[in-house]
Amino acid sequence: MSERKSRYFSKTEILLWILASAEDIRYLSVVVCFVAFLFNDLYGFVSWQRMKKRQTAADLRLGKP
C-alpha cells in the first residue's frame, strides 16, 4: 500500500513547531513562515472566488451560458 505524501505540513507538525518555538526562540521563524503561507493561501483563495463571481456576472450580462 502506498502512502500519499502531502506537500503541506500536517496540523500535528505545525503544532509541534509551535510548541518547539515556545521552548527555543530559534524555531519561531518556522512558525512565522507557516503563518505567512497560511495568509497567502487564504488571500489567494478569496481573490480567486471574487474573480470567479465577477466573471460569472459578466458572462450573464453578455448572455453567455
Secondary structure, 3 states (H helix, E strand, C coil): CCCCCCCCCCHHHHHHHHHHHHHCHHHHHHHHHHHHHHHHHHHHHHHHHHHHHHHHHHHHHHCCC
